[in-house]
Amino acid sequence: MLIVLAVFALSQDAKVRELLQKGDALWADREKEGKGLAAVETYQKALALDESCVEAYWKLARTYFSLGSREKDDEKKAKLYREGIEFCKMGISVDANSIESHFWLGVMYGLFGEVKGIMQSLYLVDPMKQEMEWVLARNEKFEYAGAHRVLGRLYHKLPGIKGGDNKKAIRHFDRAIELSPEIPRSYLYLAEVLVDEGRKEEAKKALRKCLETPDHPVWGPESRDEKEKSRELLKKLEG
């Protein structure tokens, strides 16, 4: 009987792994219509077989990040991010040390807050900081120094009276670039802060660097979006 149960468990594990790999392939092809939603369905199938699969939880959140970035309707966008938050929390409930779940939870908090409006989402600021600082304390380079980008964005977007600080934002973006210079988004975010600081020539330099950076092998679709935004901002700065 024990042998039968062991064989069954191995078979289940293999099916879950197969579904995760299929979901990854669909997510990698997320620029194509319907692929992102298909990835969501596939990861959910993996969870149906194994509800303790932490990898499926955070990959669902990552997919909602991708879907939300292309959604035009704010209500639908907020719903995607809210669901992403819940999946990350479930991942953490299974494994409190899942750095992926903590990272994407912080990202989801920030994105949900942006959609709802900063002043209506101030209650999320501290939890967002806590998640990113948790990640930084364990692996500063995780997700291409993503925690630095998230914190930089937070300090840039927050009003000064609520903790916003462009100098802190610039430090985080500079550190993200130092650790992972291959990520175009870091240069774009840095440029936006520099513009607000009146440092337009430095902002132009950062935007040109963004445009020179090759599309990222993992975050290619996002890289192309960021370069388009960089072109528009550079054109505006050059008059």
Secondary structure, DSSP 4 states (H G I P E B T S, - for coil): -HHHHHHHHHHHHHHHHHHHHHHHHHHHTTTSTTHHHHHHHHHHHHHHH-TT-HHHHHHHHHHHHHHHHH---HHHHHHHHHHHHHHHHHHHHH-TT-HHHHHHHHHHHHHHHHHH-GGG-GGGHHHHHHHHHHHHHH-TTHHHHHHHHHHHHHHHHS-GGGT--HHHHHHHHHHHHHH-TT-HHHHHHHHHHHHHTT-HHHHHHHHHHHHHSPPPSSSHHHHHHHHHHHHHHHHHHT-
